């Protein structure tokens, strides 16, 4: 890993494996639309979600362990939001067809 805060992140977990799992889960959440805890100016410089997840973890603002966001609930919420967006698009297309 080329992340400069790797030692700090390893201290937050009990193994490299757990760090990898936590980082991967957070990267999935970010790619699915979860808001980042980093300031906008820092976030704009990072284009890789795994790097973004590692930087977030290094800040100490994320909670690891049992209090991580429940992935099932997160993805259900994401799917609901996506369905609402698709329904709005469909409604807008139908409105344009009527005109």
Secondary structure, DSSP 8 states (H G I E B T S, - for coil): ---TTHHHHHHHSS-HHHHHHHHHHHHHHHHTT---SS-HHHHHT---HHHHHHHHHHHT-S--GGGS--HHHHHHHHHHHHHHHHHHHHHHHHHHHH-
